[in-house]
Amino acid sequence: MAEFTRRVSDLVPDAITQSYTRQLAAIFLLVVLVVSGVAGVQYAATASALNEDARSGLQAAAERQAIQVEQWETEHRRLVATISGDTSVNSVMAERSNGALAQYMESAPEDVTGLYLLDLESGTVAGSSDTDAVGETLFPGGEVPVSEDADLTDTNTIHRTAVYTRDGRSYVAFVKRLPSMRPRAVVVVADATALGDRMRANVDDSFTQLVTTDGTVVYGTGGGAPGRDYPAAETDAFAAATTGESGVSAQDAVGGFTANPHLVGYATLDSGETVLLHAERASVLSLSRRVGTDMAAVIGLSLLGFLGLGALLHVNTVRPLRGLSGSVSRLRDGELDVDLSTDRSDEFGDVLSGVAKLRDDLRDQRGDAHAYSDVMVRAADGDLTARLDEDSDSEDMRTIAVAYNEMMDEVEATVRRTREFADDVSALVTRVAENAEEVNHASQEVSTAIEQISAGATEQSDNLVAVSGEVNDLSASVEEIASSADELLTLADRATEEGHDGERAAEDALRGIDDIRTETERTVEEVRELDRQLGEIGDIVEVITEIADQTDVLALNANIEAARAGEAGEGFAVVSNEVKSLAQETKSSAADIAALVEDIESQRDDVVDGIERMREEVDAGAASVNDALGSLGSIVDRVDETAASVEEIHDATADQAESAQEVLAMTDEIAGIGEETTAETQTVSAAAQQQAASLDEVTDELSTLETGIARLETALAGFEVDRADGASETSPAESTDETRPVRAEPTSNVDEQSAKKNNQLTR
């Protein structure tokens, strides 16, 4: 329906849509056209029904006339039959015949003027109910006026004569031949006007004629003399009337007969004659024309009524509406002191009262808008404890204040929780950095110990080379062997002691590596905890972003309402712009926090990768240290065997020459083992140095994370919020204005916060 109305409005010219008076005139004209169209259709249907009823009435009248004519004729024929059956009527005694006829005359119909016994040969009256008529001629000219094909010798047929005139009066007679030797007949004479009375109809401007099938007029109430031809015998109307059915046909004007068009109702008698009821067409259809005239008068009166109603509406509605339009325009221009008083108590007075109330509401809203603007400026400057006054006379402003305050409660709580979380993350990063420093220090100690092991192994290798040289000289001099054996014993003891020292250093290095592995795993767990908390920060940032988006939508709705109010909603527009600015700043801060979180997550991934690499290298170093420890054990065992050999040299110098080669071979093997030990310790030292470098990378990544946390804390420091105990947390941008306490904080469940926010927006 709305779409149809819009399309119709688009088709209406602007000249009409821009004027209420023209709209009323167009509506009145449309109503008149519709009423005229409906009236025309209704008139056509009504006229058709009335014309059909008139034609049906004319046909019914003709049928009634035919029935009445037949009844009249039957009544008279029955009288003739009764009289002709009485033998006393045809008596040779005139007195007896006259008496019988006189007796029948007493009970005859009123239109019967006389009963006669007619002598057909002479045409005189042989007997009569009126004795004075005996011997006189009954019919003019002495002949019975019947049709040429009538057989007066037939004693079973009753003949009706044509209408004849006698003494200025018209008569019609019914004749029946009596069965006697003398040609006599019973004659009943009736006044023809009685037949005319039976043929009269209650139809204006009408007349009736009784016509034979050959077009001869028997009798009529007007037009066409009896016994003459029917003047309209050649028309289609007469042809339709002689079909033996009843109906109505139209007949044009016939010269010398009818001056105007007629409708002819016709009905056929049992004798074959036809009753023709003529009525002027205008008279028969006058009712439909009268209905059309009355309907036109009603339409004219309705038009005059519409014009009067339009004038009344113009005076009582259009002019006041123009004044109201001017007042509303002044209100739209910001003039809130416009006079809207009225003494009218009708609907228009109610409208003026409503506009006056709207003016008062706009005044209140303008004052509230300025106050709200100041509060929102404070909030935009970072004072999240600033709240709108919910005690306003305007329900819309109260709704905005409640929704804004609840939104700021959530923003303030979110910022406070984010700040607390940033502090926790900062402390955690500090602890992780300290642990990394400890791990780095332990790695350096392991590296130092390994370097010492490498130096000892190198020195041991050098000593073994010297032993090898001395063993070579042993073959030259036993004495030199003896003295060298003492030195070798000393060197063996020293090698044994240094081998045990190397084992202990390797075990210490292995324990240091285990400590590094433990610290590394603890660091990984703390980084994972950091990752989980970063995820919570991301969820909080999403909530802040959603709140900012909803605030932006709220500001947009407020801008729309302000635009509808025009200049009067300027203060409300300032409020909505401040809300929108605050929402955009909140969204920007949330985006910065999200970017920081993403940077931290990226750096966290690098830290985790470095720790994983360090753990793998520590595991490799541990394996190398285990191998070195095994090699040192072998060295110690060989050195012990060397010491035993030296003692055997002391016990048996005789065998020293033979065992010199064995000692030489043994020293060569020990030298090889020493070289392997040196190589292994160098590998362990390189692994320890690589581990230290990895820990340095971890330390650098933690420093970067700490820098990101510091940036987050700096961003959050721009907001002033209330602590959980009700005290205000200040920042460099803190406002000095008095703030009210924050409402009870909802449970820190993201879904509950989102549900609450949606409920606020719905309200």
SVG drawing of the C-alpha trace seen along z (x, -y; Angstrom):
<svg xmlns="http://www.w3.org/2000/svg" viewBox="-99 -34 222 93">
<polyline fill="none" stroke="black" stroke-width="0.4" points="0.0,0.0 2.8,-2.4 4.5,-1.6 1.3,-2.3 0.8,-5.6 4.4,-6.6 3.9,-5.9 0.7,-7.9 2.5,-10.8 5.2,-10.7 2.6,-11.1 1.0,-14.2 2.4,-17.5 4.5,-19.5 2.1,-22.4 -0.5,-20.3 1.7,-18.5 3.1,-21.8 -0.2,-23.4 -2.7,-22.0 -5.5,-24.0 -4.7,-22.6 -4.6,-19.1 -8.1,-19.6 -9.4,-20.9 -7.8,-18.0 -9.3,-15.6 -12.7,-17.2 -12.5,-17.1 -11.4,-13.5 -14.3,-12.7 -16.8,-14.5 -15.4,-12.6 -15.6,-9.3 -19.1,-10.0 -20.2,-11.1 -18.7,-8.0 -20.3,-5.7 -23.5,-7.6 -23.4,-7.3 -22.8,-3.5 -25.5,-3.2 -27.9,-5.3 -27.2,-3.2 -27.9,0.0 -30.9,-1.6 -32.3,-3.0 -31.9,0.3 -33.7,2.1 -36.4,-0.6 -36.9,-0.4 -37.0,3.3 -39.6,3.1 -41.6,0.6 -41.6,2.9 -42.5,5.8 -45.3,3.7 -46.5,2.7 -46.6,6.4 -48.3,7.4 -51.0,4.7 -51.6,5.9 -51.9,9.5 -54.4,8.4 -56.4,6.5 -56.5,9.6 -57.7,11.7 -60.4,9.1 -61.6,9.0 -61.7,12.8 -63.6,12.9 -66.1,10.2 -66.7,12.0 -66.9,15.4 -69.5,14.1 -71.7,12.8 -71.3,15.9 -72.3,18.0 -75.5,15.8 -76.3,16.4 -75.8,20.1 -78.1,20.2 -80.9,18.2 -80.7,20.2 -81.2,23.4 -84.5,22.2 -87.3,23.4 -89.7,20.8 -87.6,18.1 -88.4,19.5 -92.1,19.9 -94.7,19.1 -96.4,17.1 -94.9,13.6 -95.9,13.0 -94.1,16.1 -91.0,15.3 -90.9,11.7 -91.5,12.9 -88.6,15.3 -86.2,12.7 -87.3,10.2 -86.6,12.7 -83.1,13.3 -82.6,9.5 -83.0,9.2 -79.9,11.3 -77.9,10.2 -74.6,8.1 -75.1,4.4 -73.5,3.6 -76.2,5.7 -78.7,3.3 -81.2,5.8 -82.1,9.4 -83.7,10.2 -85.2,12.9 -84.2,11.9 -85.9,13.0 -83.0,13.5 -85.0,13.2 -86.6,9.9 -84.0,8.5 -86.8,7.5 -87.2,8.3 -89.6,11.1 -89.2,11.0 -87.4,8.8 -86.9,8.1 -88.2,4.7 -91.6,5.2 -91.4,1.8 -88.6,3.1 -90.7,5.9 -91.2,5.5 -88.3,3.0 -85.1,3.5 -82.3,4.4 -79.2,3.7 -78.6,0.8 -79.5,1.8 -81.2,4.9 -78.1,7.0 -76.3,8.7 -72.8,7.0 -70.6,10.1 -67.6,11.0 -68.0,12.3 -66.9,15.8 -69.4,16.1 -72.0,18.8 -75.3,17.8 -76.9,21.1 -74.6,22.9 -76.6,23.5 -73.5,24.4 -71.5,21.2 -71.9,18.0 -70.9,15.0 -69.7,11.7 -70.7,8.8 -68.6,5.8 -69.0,2.7 -71.9,0.7 -73.4,-2.6 -77.0,-3.3 -78.4,-6.5 -74.9,-7.9 -73.9,-4.9 -71.7,-2.0 -72.8,1.6 -71.6,5.1 -73.9,8.1 -73.5,11.8 -75.7,13.9 -76.6,17.7 -78.9,19.4 -81.7,21.4 -82.5,24.9 -86.0,24.2 -87.8,24.2 -87.9,20.5 -84.6,18.7 -84.4,17.1 -81.4,16.3 -80.9,15.2 -79.1,11.8 -77.5,10.3 -76.6,6.6 -74.0,5.0 -72.7,1.5 -69.3,1.4 -68.0,-1.1 -68.0,1.8 -65.5,3.5 -63.6,0.3 -63.6,0.2 -62.1,3.7 -59.4,2.5 -58.3,-0.5 -54.9,-0.3 -53.4,-2.3 -50.6,-3.6 -50.2,-7.3 -50.6,-8.5 -51.8,-5.1 -54.6,-3.6 -55.6,0.0 -56.9,1.6 -58.3,5.0 -57.1,6.0 -57.7,9.1 -54.8,11.0 -55.5,9.4 -55.1,5.9 -58.7,4.9 -59.6,2.9 -62.3,4.5 -62.5,1.9 -60.1,-0.6 -59.9,-3.2 -58.3,-5.7 -57.0,-6.0 -58.3,-3.9 -62.0,-3.5 -63.6,0.0 -64.0,2.0 -61.1,0.2 -57.5,1.2 -55.0,0.9 -52.8,-2.2 -49.6,-0.5 -50.4,2.9 -47.2,2.7 -44.8,2.1 -42.4,4.6 -44.2,4.0 -47.5,5.4 -45.7,8.3 -44.2,9.2 -47.6,8.9 -49.3,11.4 -46.9,14.2 -49.2,15.6 -46.9,14.6 -47.1,11.7 -44.4,9.1 -43.4,5.5 -42.1,3.9 -41.0,0.4 -43.0,-1.5 -42.0,-4.7 -44.4,-7.6 -47.0,-6.8 -48.6,-9.6 -52.2,-10.2 -52.0,-7.6 -49.3,-8.4 -47.2,-11.6 -44.4,-10.2 -42.6,-6.9 -44.5,-4.4 -43.9,-1.1 -46.6,1.5 -47.5,4.2 -49.3,7.1 -51.1,10.2 -53.1,12.7 -56.6,13.9 -57.7,17.5 -59.7,16.3 -56.5,15.2 -57.2,11.5 -54.5,9.4 -54.7,6.7 -52.3,3.9 -51.6,1.5 -49.9,-1.6 -48.0,-4.0 -45.7,-6.8 -42.1,-5.8 -41.2,-9.0 -44.1,-8.4 -43.2,-4.7 -39.5,-5.5 -40.2,-8.7 -39.2,-7.1 -35.7,-6.3 -35.3,-9.9 -36.7,-11.2 -34.1,-9.1 -31.3,-10.5 -32.5,-14.0 -32.7,-13.4 -29.2,-11.8 -27.8,-14.8 -29.4,-17.1 -27.8,-15.0 -24.4,-15.3 -24.9,-19.0 -25.8,-19.4 -22.9,-17.2 -20.6,-19.4 -21.9,-22.5 -21.4,-20.7 -17.8,-19.9 -17.2,-23.5 -18.6,-24.6 -16.6,-22.1 -13.5,-23.2 -14.1,-26.8 -14.6,-25.7 -11.4,-23.7 -9.5,-26.6 -10.6,-28.9 -10.3,-26.6 -7.4,-24.4 -5.3,-25.8 -4.8,-29.2 -3.9,-27.9 -1.6,-25.3 0.2,-28.1 0.7,-29.9 1.8,-26.7 4.3,-26.1 5.8,-29.5 6.1,-28.8 7.7,-25.4 10.2,-27.1 11.2,-29.6 11.6,-26.6 13.8,-24.9 15.9,-28.1 16.6,-27.9 14.0,-30.4 12.7,-28.6 10.7,-31.6 8.1,-31.4 4.5,-32.0 2.3,-28.8 -0.6,-29.8 -4.2,-29.1 -7.7,-29.2 -8.9,-26.3 -9.9,-23.1 -10.2,-20.8 -7.6,-18.6 -5.7,-21.6 -5.4,-23.0 -4.0,-19.6 -1.5,-19.8 -0.4,-23.3 -0.2,-22.1 2.0,-19.2 4.3,-21.5 4.5,-23.8 5.5,-20.8 8.1,-19.8 9.5,-23.4 9.8,-23.1 11.5,-19.7 13.9,-21.2 14.8,-23.9 15.5,-21.3 17.5,-19.1 19.6,-22.1 20.6,-22.8 21.3,-19.1 23.3,-18.9 25.6,-21.7 26.2,-20.0 26.7,-16.6 29.2,-18.2 31.3,-19.4 31.4,-15.9 32.2,-14.3 35.1,-16.7 36.5,-15.7 36.1,-12.0 37.7,-12.7 40.7,-14.3 41.2,-11.0 39.0,-11.4 37.1,-8.1 35.5,-8.8 33.4,-11.7 29.6,-10.8 26.5,-12.4 23.7,-13.6 20.8,-11.1 18.4,-13.5 17.0,-15.1 13.4,-16.3 13.8,-14.7 13.3,-11.0 15.6,-10.8 18.4,-12.6 17.9,-10.4 18.2,-7.3 21.4,-8.7 22.9,-9.5 22.1,-6.0 23.5,-4.3 26.6,-6.6 27.3,-6.1 27.0,-2.3 29.3,-2.4 31.9,-4.5 31.6,-2.1 32.6,0.8 35.3,-1.2 36.8,-2.4 36.7,1.2 38.3,2.5 41.1,-0.1 41.7,0.6 41.9,4.3 44.2,3.8 46.5,1.6 46.6,4.2 47.3,6.9 50.1,4.8 51.7,4.4 51.5,8.2 53.0,8.8 55.8,6.3 56.7,8.0 56.6,11.4 59.0,10.1 61.3,8.8 61.4,12.2 62.1,13.9 64.9,11.5 66.5,12.2 66.2,15.9 67.8,15.5 70.7,13.6 71.2,16.4 71.2,19.0 73.7,16.8 76.0,16.6 75.8,20.4 76.6,20.9 79.7,18.6 80.9,20.6 80.4,23.9 82.4,22.4 85.2,21.4 85.3,24.9 85.4,26.4 88.2,24.1 90.2,25.3 89.5,28.9 90.8,28.1 93.9,26.5 94.5,29.5 94.0,31.9 96.5,29.9 99.0,29.9 98.5,33.6 99.0,34.1 102.2,32.2 103.4,34.3 102.6,37.4 104.7,36.2 107.5,35.6 107.0,39.1 107.1,40.6 110.5,38.8 111.8,40.1 110.6,43.7 112.6,43.4 115.7,42.4 115.1,45.4 116.5,47.7 119.7,45.8 120.2,45.7 118.7,47.8 119.9,45.3 118.1,42.6 115.1,44.9 115.4,45.3 115.6,41.6 112.9,41.1 110.8,43.7 110.8,41.6 109.8,38.6 107.2,40.7 105.8,41.9 105.5,38.3 103.9,37.3 101.6,40.3 100.4,39.2 99.9,35.7 98.1,37.0 95.9,39.1 95.1,36.2 94.4,33.9 92.3,36.7 90.2,36.8 90.0,33.0 88.8,33.2 86.1,35.7 84.9,33.5 84.9,30.4 83.0,32.4 80.5,33.5 80.1,29.9 79.6,28.8 77.0,31.5 75.2,30.4 75.4,26.8 73.9,27.9 71.1,29.7 70.5,26.4 70.4,24.6 67.9,27.1 65.7,26.7 65.8,22.9 65.1,23.1 62.0,25.2 60.9,22.9 61.5,20.0 59.3,21.7 56.5,22.2 56.7,18.5 56.6,17.5 53.6,19.8 51.9,18.1 52.8,14.8 51.2,16.0 48.0,16.9 47.8,13.5 48.5,11.9 45.4,13.8 43.4,12.3 44.7,8.9 43.5,9.6 40.0,10.6 39.9,7.4 40.9,5.3 38.1,6.9 35.6,6.0 36.9,2.4 36.7,2.3 33.1,3.7 32.1,1.1 33.7,-1.6 31.8,-0.3 28.5,-0.3 29.3,-3.8 29.9,-4.9 26.5,-3.5 24.9,-5.2 26.6,-8.5 25.3,-8.0 21.7,-7.5 22.1,-10.6 23.3,-12.6 20.3,-11.3 17.9,-12.4 19.7,-15.8 19.4,-16.2 15.7,-15.5 15.4,-18.2 17.2,-20.7 18.7,-23.7 16.9,-22.8 19.0,-19.6 22.3,-21.4 23.3,-20.8 22.3,-17.2 24.5,-17.0 27.5,-18.3 26.9,-15.6 26.7,-12.9 29.9,-14.2 31.8,-14.1 30.5,-10.6 31.6,-9.6 35.1,-11.3 35.5,-9.4 34.5,-6.1 37.0,-6.7 39.8,-7.6 38.9,-4.5 38.9,-2.4 42.3,-3.9 43.8,-3.1 42.4,0.4 44.0,0.8 47.3,-0.4 47.1,2.1 46.2,4.8 49.2,3.8 51.5,3.9 50.1,7.3 50.8,8.5 54.3,7.2 54.8,8.9 53.3,12.1 55.7,11.9 58.7,11.3 57.4,14.1 57.6,16.4 61.2,15.4 62.0,15.9 60.4,19.3 62.3,20.3 65.6,19.1 64.9,21.0 64.1,24.1 67.3,23.7 69.2,23.2 67.6,26.3 68.7,28.3 72.2,27.0 72.3,27.6 71.2,31.2 74.0,31.5 76.5,30.0 75.3,32.4 75.9,35.3 79.4,33.9 80.2,33.5 79.1,37.1 81.4,38.2 84.3,36.1 83.6,37.6 83.9,41.1 87.2,40.2 88.6,38.7 87.7,41.9 89.6,43.8 92.6,41.4 92.6,41.9 92.5,45.6 95.4,45.5 97.4,43.2 96.8,45.6 98.1,48.4 101.2,46.2 101.8,45.7 101.6,49.4 104.1,49.9 106.5,47.3 106.3,49.3 107.1,52.4 110.1,50.6 111.2,49.9 110.7,53.5 112.2,54.9 114.7,52.8 115.8,55.9 112.6,56.1 112.5,52.4 114.2,52.7 111.6,55.1 108.7,53.1 110.1,49.8 108.5,50.5 105.3,51.3 105.5,48.1 106.2,46.2 103.2,47.6 101.1,47.0 102.2,43.3 101.4,42.9 97.9,44.2 97.6,42.0 98.7,39.0 96.0,39.9 93.4,40.0 94.7,36.7 94.2,35.2 90.6,36.5 90.0,35.1 91.3,31.7 89.0,31.8 85.9,32.9 86.6,30.1 86.8,27.6 83.5,28.8 81.9,28.5 83.4,25.0 81.9,24.0 78.5,25.3 78.7,23.4 79.6,20.2 76.7,20.8 74.3,21.3 75.5,18.1 74.9,16.3 71.3,17.8 70.7,16.6 71.9,13.1 69.3,13.3 66.6,14.3 67.7,11.3 67.4,9.0 63.9,10.3 62.8,9.9 64.1,6.3 62.0,5.7 58.9,7.2 59.6,5.0 59.7,2.0 56.3,3.0 54.8,3.4 56.1,-0.1 54.4,-1.5 51.2,0.2 51.4,-1.2 52.1,-4.7 49.0,-4.4 46.9,-3.3 48.3,-6.1 46.4,-8.6 43.1,-7.5 41.9,-8.3 39.9,-5.5 38.7,-4.6 40.5,-1.9 38.6,1.1 38.5,-0.6 36.8,-3.7 40.0,-6.0 40.9,-7.7 43.9,-6.6 45.5,-9.7 47.7,-10.3 49.4,-13.3 46.2,-14.1 44.0,-13.7 41.0,-16.2 40.5,-18.0 36.7,-18.0 34.7,-16.1 33.6,-12.7 31.1,-10.3 31.8,-6.6 31.8,-3.9 28.9,-1.5 29.3,2.1 31.6,3.8 30.2,6.8 32.0,10.1 35.0,10.2 33.4,12.5 33.6,11.3 30.3,12.9 28.5,11.3 30.0,7.9 28.9,8.3 25.4,9.3 25.2,6.3 26.4,4.0 23.8,5.4 21.0,4.9 22.1,1.2 22.0,0.6 18.6,2.3 17.2,0.0"/>
</svg>
